[in-house]
Amino acid sequence: MFPLPRFAWLSQVFNVVRYTCLYLGALALTLWGPTLVLADGMVPDTSVVIVNEADGEASVSVTNTDTKLALLHVTLEDIPEDPAPLLFVTPPLTRVEPSKSQLIRFILQSPTPLTTQRLKRVIFEGMPQGRAAGQAGHARVGVTVRQNLPVILHPKGLEPNRTPWTGLTWSLKNQQLSVHNPTPYVVRLAQELKLLPGNGSALLPRTYVLPGETLSVAASQAQASTVQLQPATVYGFAVDPYQAPITL
């Protein structure tokens, strides 16, 4: 065989690196869904907003990392399973200078005391303002960057739990895998599950299980004694896989 020309060899190395990076990026998005995105624009100082009922509110500092003035638009979103309006933000719209920060307040407005953690989402969106003098009179396509973060409302008097996934209970019947969350905590985990022993698998419909909730999904095998899950901390960081017993 003849040696590859230098250019062809470098091209192959570049392609390997490029596709490896694309694969790893796609894997991260698959595991954790819409979370903090590392990009220029409005960047919050946290990966999750925790509002403690005992305090009544929480604050997040959002920095404009772009080189131009931008409008910061903050929007709260309810999850489909919990549409109750329990929060409001202030200010919802504000101008932020380049490299400057804006403090956003999340104020709890629950009509009754919280008995379990509640889950919401918040979107921080930066909208660039102004244009260079040379661009005046020319059409321009604007690009906005969104940061979509979870918001957890934590009841007064409830102790923090660093491993809430250990409280989940699992059962397998008629090739249906069910998970129940009897705890007052929101549990975050990857959708992909492994059934042991064997090579069985199951796929959750989303990356969280709410307090008191039961989810049932199809399993690829009818028998298993253990389910292996990939849990995440309250801040969305992956920890070691966890194996839980299955009740037949």
C-alpha positions in Angstrom: 0.0 0.0 0.0 1.1 3.6 -0.7 1.3 6.0 2.2 -1.5 8.6 2.3 -0.6 12.1 1.2 -0.2 14.5 4.2 -3.3 16.4 3.3 -5.5 13.3 3.1 -4.2 12.1 6.4 -4.9 15.4 8.1 -8.4 15.4 6.6 -9.1 12.0 8.0 -7.9 13.0 11.5 -10.1 16.1 11.3 -13.2 14.1 10.4 -12.7 11.7 13.3 -12.4 14.5 15.8 -15.4 16.4 14.3 -17.7 13.4 14.3 -16.6 12.4 17.8 -17.5 15.9 19.1 -20.8 15.8 17.3 -21.6 12.4 18.8 -20.8 13.5 22.4 -22.8 16.7 22.0 -25.8 14.8 20.8 -25.4 12.2 23.6 -25.5 15.0 26.2 -28.6 16.5 24.7 -30.3 13.2 24.6 -29.6 12.5 28.3 -30.6 15.8 29.8 -32.9 17.5 27.4 -33.3 21.4 27.3 -31.0 22.8 30.0 -28.2 25.4 30.2 -26.6 26.0 26.8 -23.0 27.3 26.6 -23.1 30.1 24.1 -22.8 33.9 23.7 -25.8 35.8 24.9 -27.7 35.9 28.2 -26.1 33.5 30.7 -27.6 32.8 34.1 -25.3 32.0 37.0 -27.0 28.7 37.8 -28.2 25.6 36.0 -31.4 25.4 38.1 -33.5 27.9 40.0 -34.5 26.8 43.5 -37.2 28.8 45.3 -37.4 28.0 49.0 -40.9 28.6 50.4 -39.2 29.6 53.7 -37.6 32.6 51.9 -40.6 33.4 49.6 -38.4 34.2 46.7 -35.1 33.5 44.9 -32.7 35.5 42.7 -30.6 34.7 39.6 -28.0 36.9 38.1 -28.0 36.9 34.3 -25.0 38.2 32.4 -25.0 39.6 28.8 -21.8 37.9 27.4 -22.3 39.5 24.0 -20.5 42.6 22.8 -23.7 44.5 22.1 -26.7 45.8 24.1 -29.5 43.3 24.3 -33.0 43.0 25.7 -33.4 40.2 28.3 -36.8 38.5 28.1 -37.7 36.2 31.0 -40.6 33.8 30.6 -42.0 31.2 33.0 -43.4 28.0 31.6 -45.6 25.4 33.4 -45.0 21.7 32.8 -48.1 19.9 31.4 -48.5 18.0 34.6 -48.7 21.1 36.8 -50.2 24.2 35.3 -50.9 26.0 38.6 -49.5 29.6 38.5 -47.3 29.6 41.5 -44.6 32.1 40.5 -44.0 35.5 38.9 -40.7 37.1 37.8 -39.5 40.6 37.9 -38.4 42.3 35.8 -39.7 40.2 32.9 -38.1 42.5 30.3 -35.0 44.7 30.7 -32.1 46.2 28.8 -28.6 44.7 29.7 -25.4 46.4 28.6 -22.5 44.3 27.2 -20.7 42.3 30.0 -23.2 43.6 32.6 -25.6 41.6 34.7 -29.2 41.8 35.7 -30.7 40.4 38.8 -34.0 38.5 38.2 -36.3 37.8 41.1 -38.6 34.7 41.3 -41.4 35.4 43.8 -43.6 32.6 45.2 -47.4 33.3 45.1 -48.8 29.9 46.2 -52.3 30.3 47.7 -51.7 27.4 50.1 -48.5 26.0 51.7 -46.5 23.6 49.6 -46.5 20.0 50.6 -44.2 18.6 47.9 -41.6 20.0 45.6 -43.1 21.6 42.4 -41.4 21.8 39.0 -41.6 24.7 36.6 -39.3 26.0 33.8 -37.9 29.4 33.0 -36.6 30.8 29.7 -33.9 33.5 29.5 -33.8 35.0 26.0 -31.5 37.7 24.8 -32.6 39.8 21.9 -29.8 41.9 20.3 -30.5 45.6 19.9 -29.0 48.1 17.5 -26.8 47.6 14.4 -23.5 48.9 13.1 -23.6 52.2 11.1 -22.5 50.4 7.9 -25.6 48.1 8.2 -28.2 50.9 8.3 -30.8 50.4 5.7 -30.0 46.8 5.0 -32.1 43.8 6.0 -30.7 41.7 8.8 -31.6 38.3 10.3 -31.4 38.4 14.1 -30.3 35.4 16.1 -31.5 34.9 19.7 -30.1 32.4 22.2 -32.4 30.8 24.8 -31.4 29.3 28.1 -34.2 26.9 29.3 -33.8 26.0 33.0 -35.8 24.0 35.5 -37.3 25.8 38.5 -37.9 23.8 41.7 -40.2 25.1 44.4 -39.1 23.7 47.8 -41.6 23.4 50.7 -40.9 25.0 54.0 -39.6 22.5 56.5 -38.7 19.8 54.0 -35.1 18.6 54.5 -32.9 18.7 51.3 -32.4 15.3 49.8 -29.2 14.7 47.7 -30.3 11.3 46.5 -34.1 11.4 45.9 -33.9 8.6 43.3 -33.3 6.0 46.0 -36.9 6.5 47.1 -38.4 5.4 43.8 -40.1 2.0 43.7 -40.2 -0.2 40.6 -42.4 -3.1 39.4 -42.6 -5.2 36.3 -45.8 -7.0 35.2 -47.0 -8.1 31.8 -43.8 -6.6 30.2 -44.8 -3.2 31.6 -42.2 -1.4 33.8 -43.7 1.0 36.4 -42.0 3.5 38.6 -43.7 5.2 41.5 -42.4 8.2 43.4 -43.8 8.1 46.9 -41.5 10.9 48.1 -42.1 14.7 48.2 -39.1 15.3 45.9 -38.8 15.8 42.2 -36.5 13.1 40.8 -34.4 13.8 37.7 -33.0 11.0 35.7 -32.1 10.0 32.1 -34.9 8.4 30.1 -32.9 5.2 29.2 -33.2 2.3 31.7 -31.5 -1.1 31.7 -33.1 -4.3 33.0 -30.9 -6.8 34.8 -29.9 -9.5 34.4 -29.9 -9.6 30.7 -29.9 -6.9 28.0 -33.5 -5.6 28.6 -34.3 -1.9 28.3 -37.1 0.6 28.7 -37.5 4.2 27.9 -39.2 6.8 30.2 -41.4 9.5 28.5 -39.4 12.3 30.2 -36.5 13.1 32.4 -38.3 13.6 35.7 -40.8 11.9 38.0 -43.0 14.1 40.1 -43.9 13.5 43.8 -46.7 11.0 44.0 -46.6 10.1 40.3 -46.5 6.7 38.7 -45.2 6.2 35.1 -45.6 2.9 33.2 -43.7 2.1 30.0 -43.1 -1.0 27.8 -40.2 -3.2 28.7 -38.2 -5.2 26.2 -38.2 -8.3 28.5 -40.8 -9.8 30.7 -38.6 -10.7 33.7 -35.9 -8.8 35.6 -34.8 -8.4 39.2 -33.1 -5.0 38.9 -33.4 -1.8 37.0 -30.3 0.4 36.4 -30.9 4.1 36.0 -28.8 7.2 35.4 -29.8 9.7 38.0 -29.0 13.4 38.1 -28.6 15.8 41.0 -31.0 18.7 41.6 -28.6 20.8 39.5 -28.7 18.3 36.6 -25.3 16.8 37.0 -25.0 13.1 36.2 -23.9 10.8 39.0 -22.9 7.1 39.1 -25.6 4.7 37.7 -27.9 3.4 40.4 -29.4 -0.1 40.6 -32.8 -0.5 42.3 -34.7 -3.7 43.0 -37.8 -4.6 40.9 -40.9 -5.9 42.6 -42.5 -8.6 40.3 
